Amino acid sequence: MSLDWLTLSRSAKFFRGRRVKTRHYNSIFDFQNMLPVIPSQRLSLVASLPPEVAGAADVTREQSRAIMKEVVSYGIPSMGGFMVASFNEMVSLFWLAKVGTAPVAAVTVLMTIYWTMMTFNIITGVGSNALIARRFGEGAVDDSEIAIRAAFLMKFVMGTLIGLIAWALMPCFLPLMDVAPDVEAMAFSYGHIMFPAAGIVGCSYSVYSAFRCIGMPKMAWWMQLLGAGTNMILDPLLIFGIGPFPELGIVGAAIGAVTSYSLVFLIGMYVLTTRYSPIKVRWFTSRGRAWKSSR
């Protein structure tokens, strides 16, 4: 619907002539009364809102505080977990810098390509997280279990397949980065370990997400701390060959990273099968077989 100048001028006069005190409005829905309203475009506020949020203006102060408390209880562990993960990557580069600048450059070059390839993790993660959280919120235990299993399977299959394709194409795209020969050689060595393990890396992120979606944000934080701590311990041991460990340089950094992701993946899968998880996931038993056995 097009608006003529007369309608616009009347609306402007209506808005200027109306004295509005914002402190009289206690909800975001009342704020719409402050805007100029064209009669032909007047809509019902309740009708324009989804049914599940139509009563949001009636939330009491106690309910609002309870909601904020839940948001904080979920947000703080998530923030802490990602801070630990970021610190973990800095520690890896710190130890590699002790070897020289070439390993740091090699990891930087390869991981730029690696995380571009890992966009599948973001795409599948966003969809699966929404599905798991919604099914869990509905109280659909069996459907939540199916959604968790499907997310892990999809990430593992897609990640492994895409990782192997990227591993095979490394001789094609790494020379395009136009880096020094020693940097390119180290990037090859690092990628030969990281790319085939892309499925495990993706599933480790599903461990974090699954715990958050089923109301266990602190467990997700502990899983991230476990992965980061394992990598921080293994990096100096494998890079420099401390004690019984061989001196592997940049290959040792890659082995440490894959080991930490694998540990999170396996322990996370195990915790999801125990009584500590509100959704007990049966990884290798179909729902039909479990139902028949229960009878």
Residue frames relative to the residue before (quaternion, step in Angstrom):
aa qw qx qy qz dx dy dz
M 1.0000 0.0000 0.0000 0.0000 0.00 0.00 0.00
S 0.2745 -0.7689 0.5576 0.1500 3.57 -0.77 1.09
L 0.3004 -0.7517 0.5656 0.1573 3.54 -1.14 0.71
D 0.3126 -0.7364 0.5637 0.2056 3.59 -0.95 0.84
W 0.6978 -0.4847 0.3312 0.4104 3.56 -1.30 0.27
L 0.6163 0.5565 -0.3555 0.4291 3.59 1.04 -0.69
T 0.6595 0.5032 -0.3088 0.4653 3.59 0.93 -0.86
L 0.6621 0.5094 -0.3064 0.4563 3.56 0.96 -0.88
S 0.6674 0.4943 -0.3150 0.4595 3.60 0.91 -0.83
R 0.6334 0.5155 -0.3374 0.4683 3.60 0.98 -0.73
S 0.6498 0.5101 -0.3219 0.4625 3.57 0.96 -0.80
A 0.6472 0.5158 -0.3209 0.4605 3.58 0.98 -0.82
K 0.6520 0.5001 -0.3190 0.4723 3.60 0.98 -0.83
F 0.6236 0.5468 -0.3375 0.4452 3.56 1.03 -0.79
F 0.6861 0.4872 -0.2826 0.4605 3.57 0.93 -0.90
R 0.6724 0.4912 -0.3018 0.4642 3.60 0.95 -0.87
G 0.7149 0.4710 -0.2658 0.4431 3.56 0.98 -0.79
R 0.6393 0.5259 -0.3284 0.4548 3.56 1.24 -0.25
R 0.2557 -0.7637 0.5767 0.1371 3.59 -0.72 1.08
V 0.0336 -0.8121 0.5804 -0.0505 3.54 -0.61 1.24
K 0.1219 -0.7597 0.6354 0.0652 3.54 -0.94 0.93
T 0.3769 -0.7809 0.4543 0.2043 3.54 -0.37 1.26
R 0.6092 0.5745 -0.3787 0.3941 3.60 1.07 -0.50
H 0.5963 0.5735 -0.3636 0.4282 3.61 1.23 -0.24
Y 0.6687 0.4837 -0.2938 0.4823 3.57 1.25 -0.27
N 0.2153 -0.8340 0.5043 0.0607 3.52 -0.58 1.22
S 0.7764 0.2438 -0.1607 0.5585 3.63 1.15 -0.10
I 0.6366 -0.5411 0.3908 0.3863 3.54 -1.27 0.40
F 0.6124 0.5609 -0.3620 0.4234 3.58 1.12 -0.47
D 0.6326 0.5289 -0.3341 0.4566 3.60 1.07 -0.68
F 0.5605 0.6231 -0.3922 0.3792 3.58 1.14 -0.53
Q 0.5862 0.5904 -0.3820 0.4023 3.58 1.12 -0.52
N 0.5803 0.5853 -0.3782 0.4215 3.60 1.19 -0.42
M 0.6020 0.5723 -0.3553 0.4288 3.58 1.21 -0.35
L 0.6415 0.5537 -0.3214 0.4225 3.57 1.19 -0.47
P 0.5544 -0.5850 0.4565 0.3769 3.60 -1.17 0.49
V 0.1707 -0.8003 0.5707 0.0685 3.58 -0.80 1.03
I 0.2510 -0.7439 0.6033 0.1397 3.56 -0.80 1.05
P 0.5155 -0.6923 0.3888 0.3222 3.63 -0.53 1.09
S 0.6928 0.4893 -0.2932 0.4412 3.58 0.89 -0.86
Q 0.7273 0.3944 -0.2304 0.5121 3.59 1.26 -0.33
R 0.3693 0.7405 -0.4928 0.2689 3.60 1.24 0.25
L 0.0622 -0.7966 0.6013 -0.0049 3.55 -0.87 1.03
S 0.5132 -0.6189 0.4940 0.3311 3.56 -1.16 0.53
L 0.4708 -0.6906 0.4687 0.2860 3.58 -0.81 1.00
V 0.6745 0.4904 -0.3079 0.4580 3.57 0.90 -0.87
A 0.6661 0.5130 -0.3110 0.4431 3.56 0.94 -0.84
S 0.6847 0.4962 -0.2916 0.4472 3.58 1.08 -0.64
L 0.6543 0.5036 -0.3096 0.4716 3.60 1.27 -0.18
P 0.5440 -0.5873 0.4709 0.3706 3.59 -1.13 0.58
P 0.6127 -0.5882 0.3694 0.3771 3.61 -1.03 0.65
E 0.6725 0.5314 -0.3194 0.4041 3.58 0.98 -0.78
V 0.7574 0.3154 -0.2066 0.5331 3.63 1.20 -0.31
A 0.3807 0.7583 -0.4691 0.2451 3.59 1.24 0.12
G 0.7396 0.3932 -0.2266 0.4971 3.57 1.14 -0.61
A 0.3126 0.7877 -0.4896 0.2051 3.58 1.18 0.36
A 0.6170 0.5640 -0.3540 0.4194 3.58 1.12 -0.55
D 0.6773 0.5014 -0.2861 0.4561 3.59 1.23 -0.41
V 0.3916 0.7241 -0.4852 0.2947 3.61 1.26 0.19
T 0.3809 -0.7351 0.5171 0.2172 3.56 -0.82 1.00
R 0.6661 -0.5004 0.3662 0.4145 3.55 -1.29 0.27
E 0.6313 0.5304 -0.3333 0.4571 3.59 1.04 -0.75
Q 0.6559 0.4978 -0.3098 0.4753 3.57 0.99 -0.82
S 0.6349 0.5318 -0.3271 0.4551 3.56 1.02 -0.80
R 0.6559 0.4979 -0.3146 0.4722 3.59 0.98 -0.80
A 0.6403 0.5242 -0.3259 0.4572 3.59 1.01 -0.77
I 0.6407 0.5138 -0.3194 0.4728 3.57 1.03 -0.79
M 0.6577 0.5051 -0.3100 0.4651 3.57 0.94 -0.89
K 0.6230 0.5397 -0.3391 0.4535 3.57 1.04 -0.74
E 0.6547 0.4998 -0.3111 0.4741 3.60 1.00 -0.78
V 0.6304 0.5340 -0.3335 0.4542 3.57 1.00 -0.82
V 0.6694 0.4881 -0.2946 0.4763 3.58 0.95 -0.88
S 0.6587 0.5189 -0.3169 0.4433 3.60 0.95 -0.85
Y 0.6766 0.4394 -0.2904 0.5146 3.58 1.16 -0.49
G 0.7005 0.5199 -0.2804 0.4003 3.56 0.92 -0.91
I 0.6546 0.5403 -0.3251 0.4171 3.59 0.90 -0.89
P 0.6827 0.4571 -0.3179 0.4732 3.67 0.78 -0.83
S 0.6366 0.5229 -0.3383 0.4548 3.59 1.02 -0.72
M 0.6411 0.5142 -0.3180 0.4727 3.58 0.97 -0.83
G 0.6668 0.5059 -0.2992 0.4582 3.57 0.93 -0.91
G 0.6508 0.5307 -0.3189 0.4395 3.57 0.98 -0.82
F 0.7027 0.4485 -0.2764 0.4783 3.57 0.89 -0.88
M 0.5856 0.5436 -0.3753 0.4697 3.60 1.15 -0.47
V 0.6417 0.5072 -0.3185 0.4791 3.59 1.01 -0.80
A 0.6490 0.5185 -0.3211 0.4548 3.59 0.98 -0.84
S 0.6543 0.4965 -0.3151 0.4755 3.60 0.98 -0.79
F 0.6444 0.5109 -0.3139 0.4746 3.57 0.99 -0.81
N 0.6012 0.5714 -0.3460 0.4387 3.56 1.09 -0.71
E 0.6687 0.4885 -0.3022 0.4722 3.59 0.91 -0.87
M 0.6367 0.5205 -0.3330 0.4613 3.59 1.03 -0.72
V 0.6344 0.5262 -0.3300 0.4602 3.59 1.04 -0.77
S 0.6292 0.5336 -0.3376 0.4533 3.60 0.99 -0.79
L 0.6787 0.4697 -0.2910 0.4838 3.57 0.91 -0.89
F 0.5949 0.5705 -0.3642 0.4337 3.59 1.09 -0.64
W 0.6987 0.4534 -0.2815 0.4765 3.60 0.86 -0.92
L 0.6419 0.5140 -0.3316 0.4624 3.59 1.01 -0.72
A 0.6149 0.5536 -0.3508 0.4386 3.58 1.08 -0.65
K 0.5798 0.5766 -0.3751 0.4366 3.59 1.19 -0.44
V 0.6363 0.5081 -0.3197 0.4846 3.57 1.21 -0.52
G 0.6948 -0.3936 0.2897 0.5277 3.57 1.00 -0.84
T 0.6425 -0.5314 0.3834 0.3974 3.54 -1.29 0.01
A 0.5710 0.6245 -0.3792 0.3743 3.58 1.13 -0.59
P 0.6682 0.4858 -0.3362 0.4522 3.69 0.82 -0.76
V 0.6305 0.5245 -0.3385 0.4612 3.59 1.02 -0.75
A 0.6584 0.4993 -0.3052 0.4734 3.58 0.95 -0.86
A 0.6478 0.5294 -0.3257 0.4404 3.59 0.97 -0.83
V 0.6675 0.4861 -0.3016 0.4767 3.58 0.93 -0.89
T 0.6404 0.5299 -0.3288 0.4484 3.59 0.96 -0.82
V 0.6676 0.4966 -0.3000 0.4666 3.59 0.91 -0.92
L 0.7156 0.4612 -0.2762 0.4460 3.58 0.75 -1.01
M 0.6882 0.4922 -0.3076 0.4353 3.61 0.86 -0.86
T 0.5389 0.5814 -0.4098 0.4512 3.59 1.19 -0.34
I 0.6774 0.4543 -0.2754 0.5088 3.56 0.98 -0.85
Y 0.6468 0.5613 -0.3194 0.4057 3.55 0.95 -0.92
W 0.7303 0.4194 -0.2574 0.4739 3.58 0.79 -0.94
T 0.5485 0.5526 -0.4059 0.4787 3.58 1.23 -0.25
M 0.6500 0.5021 -0.3037 0.4829 3.56 1.03 -0.81
M 0.6887 0.5083 -0.2793 0.4351 3.59 1.06 -0.76
T 0.3288 0.7408 -0.5222 0.2655 3.61 1.15 0.39
F 0.5372 0.6092 -0.4131 0.4120 3.59 1.17 -0.44
N 0.6115 0.5614 -0.3473 0.4363 3.58 1.11 -0.67
I 0.6608 0.4923 -0.3044 0.4778 3.58 1.03 -0.78
I 0.6623 0.5215 -0.3136 0.4371 3.58 0.90 -0.95
T 0.7186 0.4196 -0.2540 0.4930 3.58 0.79 -0.99
G 0.6265 0.5668 -0.3394 0.4136 3.58 1.06 -0.69
V 0.6554 0.5165 -0.3214 0.4476 3.59 0.90 -0.89
G 0.6922 0.4776 -0.2808 0.4625 3.57 0.88 -0.92
S 0.6954 0.4758 -0.2854 0.4567 3.57 0.85 -0.95
N 0.6199 0.5432 -0.3509 0.4443 3.61 1.02 -0.71
A 0.6587 0.5009 -0.3093 0.4685 3.57 0.93 -0.88
L 0.6712 0.5049 -0.3035 0.4501 3.57 0.94 -0.85
I 0.6619 0.5008 -0.3111 0.4629 3.60 0.91 -0.92
A 0.6835 0.4923 -0.2947 0.4512 3.59 0.83 -0.97
R 0.6648 0.5005 -0.3172 0.4548 3.58 0.94 -0.80
R 0.6674 0.4871 -0.3101 0.4703 3.60 0.90 -0.86
F 0.6509 0.5041 -0.3213 0.4680 3.59 1.00 -0.78
G 0.6549 0.5122 -0.3105 0.4608 3.58 1.00 -0.78
E 0.6550 0.4970 -0.3077 0.4788 3.57 1.15 -0.59
G 0.4769 -0.6736 0.4388 0.3554 3.58 1.24 -0.29
A 0.4623 0.6677 -0.4511 0.3701 3.59 1.26 0.30
V 0.2162 -0.8288 0.5050 0.1061 3.57 0.12 1.32
D 0.6830 0.4889 -0.2999 0.4523 3.59 0.83 -0.96
D 0.6694 0.4907 -0.3015 0.4692 3.58 0.95 -0.85
S 0.6115 0.5345 -0.3498 0.4668 3.61 1.08 -0.64
E 0.6442 0.5173 -0.3162 0.4663 3.57 0.99 -0.82
I 0.6512 0.5101 -0.3125 0.4671 3.57 0.95 -0.85
A 0.6546 0.5164 -0.3138 0.4543 3.59 0.96 -0.85
I 0.6452 0.5084 -0.3240 0.4694 3.61 1.00 -0.79
R 0.6591 0.5031 -0.3102 0.4651 3.58 0.91 -0.89
A 0.6602 0.5148 -0.3089 0.4513 3.57 0.93 -0.88
A 0.6419 0.5253 -0.3285 0.4517 3.60 1.00 -0.81
F 0.6651 0.4944 -0.3039 0.4700 3.59 0.90 -0.87
L 0.6755 0.4981 -0.3017 0.4524 3.57 0.87 -0.94
M 0.6592 0.5141 -0.3141 0.4500 3.58 0.92 -0.88
K 0.6853 0.4774 -0.2956 0.4638 3.58 0.89 -0.90
F 0.6564 0.5127 -0.3274 0.4461 3.57 0.95 -0.80
V 0.6924 0.4680 -0.2870 0.4681 3.59 0.85 -0.94
M 0.6920 0.4704 -0.2864 0.4666 3.59 0.80 -0.98
G 0.6712 0.5100 -0.3064 0.4422 3.58 0.90 -0.89
T 0.6627 0.4960 -0.3082 0.4688 3.57 0.92 -0.87
L 0.6667 0.5068 -0.3058 0.4529 3.58 0.91 -0.90
I 0.6936 0.4584 -0.2777 0.4813 3.59 0.82 -0.98
G 0.6370 0.5396 -0.3236 0.4454 3.58 1.04 -0.77
L 0.6655 0.4898 -0.3073 0.4720 3.58 0.97 -0.80
I 0.6223 0.5227 -0.3410 0.4725 3.58 1.08 -0.69
A 0.6656 0.4877 -0.2999 0.4787 3.59 0.94 -0.87
W 0.6149 0.5469 -0.3371 0.4573 3.59 1.06 -0.75
A 0.6847 0.4760 -0.2833 0.4737 3.59 0.98 -0.84
L 0.7212 0.4400 -0.2467 0.4748 3.59 1.11 -0.64
M 0.3670 0.7557 -0.4809 0.2510 3.62 1.21 0.07
P 0.6577 0.5027 -0.3423 0.4445 3.67 0.90 -0.72
C 0.6517 0.5188 -0.3164 0.4539 3.59 1.23 -0.36
F 0.8042 0.3240 -0.1707 0.4680 3.61 0.78 -0.97
L 0.5891 0.5840 -0.3990 0.3907 3.63 1.05 -0.43
P 0.6425 0.5105 -0.3562 0.4469 3.68 0.92 -0.67
L 0.5918 0.5844 -0.3664 0.4172 3.59 1.19 -0.47
M 0.5887 0.5911 -0.3663 0.4121 3.59 1.21 -0.37
D 0.2674 -0.8192 0.4774 0.1716 3.59 1.33 -0.23
V 0.3445 0.7183 -0.5200 0.3083 3.55 0.76 1.13
A 0.6873 -0.4613 0.3495 0.4389 3.57 -1.29 0.15
P 0.6301 -0.5748 0.3569 0.3811 3.62 -1.07 0.66
D 0.6690 0.4903 -0.3242 0.4550 3.63 0.92 -0.76
V 0.6230 0.5217 -0.3360 0.4762 3.58 1.10 -0.66
E 0.6534 0.5118 -0.3131 0.4617 3.57 0.96 -0.84
A 0.6434 0.5202 -0.3215 0.4605 3.59 0.99 -0.80
M 0.6683 0.4818 -0.3048 0.4778 3.60 0.96 -0.80
A 0.6177 0.5324 -0.3465 0.4635 3.59 1.06 -0.69
F 0.6064 0.5368 -0.3449 0.4746 3.59 1.08 -0.71
S 0.6720 0.5046 -0.3002 0.4514 3.59 0.85 -0.96
Y 0.6667 0.4951 -0.2945 0.4730 3.57 0.98 -0.87
G 0.6932 0.4956 -0.2742 0.4456 3.57 0.93 -0.90
H 0.5887 0.5865 -0.3705 0.4149 3.59 1.10 -0.61
I 0.7084 0.4047 -0.2542 0.5195 3.60 1.19 -0.43
M 0.7041 0.4915 -0.2800 0.4293 3.59 0.90 -0.90
F 0.6774 0.5255 -0.3195 0.4036 3.62 0.81 -0.89
P 0.6881 0.4617 -0.3230 0.4572 3.68 0.75 -0.80
A 0.6871 0.4728 -0.2811 0.4746 3.61 1.17 -0.47
A 0.3341 0.7774 -0.4884 0.2133 3.62 1.22 0.21
G 0.6207 0.5507 -0.3494 0.4352 3.61 1.04 -0.65
I 0.6547 0.4949 -0.3059 0.4825 3.58 1.02 -0.81
V 0.6271 0.5328 -0.3361 0.4580 3.58 1.01 -0.80
G 0.6642 0.5051 -0.3044 0.4595 3.58 0.92 -0.88
C 0.6630 0.5010 -0.3055 0.4648 3.59 0.99 -0.82
S 0.6014 0.5541 -0.3726 0.4387 3.60 1.06 -0.59
Y 0.6448 0.4919 -0.3220 0.4884 3.59 1.07 -0.67
S 0.6092 0.5337 -0.3550 0.4670 3.60 1.14 -0.54
V 0.5655 0.5763 -0.3851 0.4469 3.59 1.16 -0.54
Y 0.6662 0.4940 -0.3044 0.4685 3.58 0.86 -0.97
S 0.6980 0.4919 -0.2794 0.4392 3.56 0.83 -1.03
A 0.6468 0.5340 -0.3329 0.4310 3.58 0.93 -0.86
F 0.6599 0.5004 -0.3195 0.4605 3.58 0.92 -0.84
R 0.6495 0.4978 -0.3361 0.4663 3.61 0.95 -0.71
C 0.6799 0.5166 -0.2976 0.4269 3.58 0.93 -0.88
I 0.7422 0.3647 -0.2236 0.5159 3.61 1.11 -0.52
G 0.6634 -0.5765 0.2901 0.3787 3.55 1.15 0.61
M 0.6077 0.5350 -0.3661 0.4588 3.61 1.12 0.59
P 0.0262 0.8450 -0.5339 0.0166 3.65 0.64 1.02
K 0.6235 0.5428 -0.3531 0.4381 3.59 1.07 -0.64
M 0.6300 0.5183 -0.3362 0.4705 3.59 1.04 -0.70
A 0.6125 0.5348 -0.3459 0.4681 3.58 1.06 -0.71
W 0.6413 0.5163 -0.3172 0.4707 3.57 1.04 -0.81
W 0.6566 0.5013 -0.3179 0.4653 3.60 0.94 -0.79
M 0.6277 0.5262 -0.3379 0.4636 3.59 1.06 -0.68
Q 0.6573 0.4913 -0.3107 0.4797 3.59 0.98 -0.81
L 0.6374 0.5140 -0.3228 0.4747 3.56 1.05 -0.73
L 0.6219 0.5397 -0.3321 0.4600 3.58 1.04 -0.75
G 0.6863 0.4847 -0.2882 0.4593 3.58 0.86 -0.95
A 0.6808 0.4794 -0.2956 0.4683 3.57 0.88 -0.92
G 0.6605 0.5158 -0.3153 0.4453 3.59 0.94 -0.86
T 0.6346 0.5294 -0.3299 0.4563 3.58 1.00 -0.80
N 0.6786 0.4866 -0.2950 0.4644 3.56 0.91 -0.89
M 0.6416 0.5300 -0.3278 0.4472 3.57 1.00 -0.79
I 0.6691 0.4844 -0.2998 0.4772 3.59 1.06 -0.69
L 0.7159 0.4724 -0.2641 0.4411 3.57 0.88 -0.95
D 0.5711 0.6354 -0.3897 0.3439 3.60 1.02 -0.70
P 0.7342 0.3935 -0.2818 0.4760 3.67 0.55 -0.94
L 0.6244 0.5549 -0.3501 0.4238 3.60 1.05 -0.68
L 0.7557 0.3912 -0.2068 0.4828 3.57 0.89 -0.94
I 0.6334 0.5320 -0.3449 0.4436 3.59 1.08 -0.59
F 0.8036 0.2856 -0.1283 0.5062 3.59 0.86 -0.98
G 0.4432 -0.7143 0.4530 0.2968 3.61 1.22 -0.13
I 0.2001 0.7994 -0.5381 0.1772 3.58 0.87 0.92
G 0.8326 0.1306 -0.1200 0.5246 3.58 -0.96 0.89
P 0.8210 -0.2260 0.1603 0.4992 3.60 -0.92 -0.87
F 0.5471 0.6374 -0.3927 0.3744 3.59 1.24 -0.17
P 0.4587 -0.6771 0.4930 0.2967 3.62 -1.04 0.70
E 0.4768 -0.6437 0.5141 0.3067 3.57 -1.21 0.52
L 0.0198 -0.8537 0.5175 -0.0553 3.57 -0.26 1.29
G 0.3742 -0.7473 0.4865 0.2545 3.62 1.17 -0.19
I 0.8434 -0.1117 0.0937 0.5171 3.56 -0.92 -0.93
V 0.5826 0.5619 -0.3761 0.4509 3.58 1.15 -0.51
G 0.6258 0.5381 -0.3298 0.4583 3.57 1.05 -0.72
A 0.6272 0.5265 -0.3352 0.4659 3.59 1.05 -0.71
A 0.6545 0.5014 -0.3107 0.4730 3.58 1.01 -0.80
I 0.6464 0.5098 -0.3210 0.4683 3.60 0.97 -0.82
G 0.6394 0.5261 -0.3238 0.4577 3.59 0.98 -0.79
A 0.6601 0.5066 -0.3095 0.4602 3.59 0.96 -0.87
V 0.6822 0.4805 -0.2924 0.4671 3.59 0.85 -0.96
T 0.6290 0.5348 -0.3351 0.4539 3.59 1.03 -0.75
S 0.6648 0.4966 -0.3106 0.4637 3.60 0.92 -0.83
Y 0.6479 0.4982 -0.3231 0.4772 3.61 0.97 -0.79
S 0.6545 0.5188 -0.3121 0.4528 3.59 0.96 -0.86
L 0.6415 0.5277 -0.3237 0.4530 3.58 1.00 -0.81
V 0.6441 0.5047 -0.3144 0.4812 3.58 0.98 -0.83
F 0.6396 0.5449 -0.3139 0.4422 3.56 0.96 -0.91
L 0.7276 0.4435 -0.2505 0.4595 3.59 0.76 -1.04
I 0.6863 0.4633 -0.2967 0.4757 3.60 0.86 -0.90
G 0.6268 0.5351 -0.3379 0.4545 3.59 1.03 -0.73
M 0.6424 0.5083 -0.3217 0.4749 3.57 0.97 -0.81
Y 0.6562 0.5135 -0.3162 0.4536 3.56 0.98 -0.80
V 0.6602 0.5096 -0.3218 0.4483 3.60 0.87 -0.90
L 0.6473 0.5305 -0.3173 0.4459 3.58 1.05 -0.71
T 0.6666 0.4738 -0.3114 0.4839 3.61 1.24 -0.19
T 0.6289 0.5687 -0.3272 0.4172 3.59 1.24 -0.24
R 0.6796 -0.4940 0.3660 0.4001 3.56 -1.35 0.10
Y 0.5613 0.6077 -0.3912 0.4032 3.59 1.24 -0.26
S 0.6674 0.4716 -0.2950 0.4951 3.59 1.23 -0.38
P 0.4455 -0.6940 0.4872 0.2874 3.64 -0.83 0.87
I 0.7202 0.2751 -0.2036 0.6035 3.58 1.27 -0.36
K 0.1827 -0.7966 0.5695 0.0881 3.57 -0.41 1.21
V 0.1947 -0.8209 0.5327 0.0661 3.54 -0.31 1.32
R 0.1900 -0.7528 0.6228 0.0971 3.55 -0.91 1.01
W 0.2640 -0.8355 0.4626 0.1350 3.54 0.01 1.34
F 0.8193 0.2509 -0.0906 0.5076 3.56 0.87 -0.91
T 0.6505 0.4412 -0.3263 0.5251 3.57 1.22 0.46
S 0.3945 -0.7197 0.5174 0.2426 3.56 -0.76 1.02
R 0.6263 -0.5570 0.3886 0.3828 3.56 -1.21 0.49
G 0.6259 0.5510 -0.3419 0.4332 3.58 1.05 -0.72
R 0.6689 0.4887 -0.2992 0.4736 3.57 0.93 -0.88
A 0.6418 0.5170 -0.3250 0.4638 3.59 0.97 -0.82
W 0.6527 0.5120 -0.3206 0.4572 3.59 1.01 -0.76
K 0.6565 0.5067 -0.3113 0.4640 3.57 1.00 -0.83
S 0.6604 0.5112 -0.3129 0.4523 3.58 0.98 -0.85
S 0.6378 0.5355 -0.3315 0.4434 3.59 1.09 -0.67
R 0.6533 0.4874 -0.3116 0.4884 3.56 1.22 -0.48
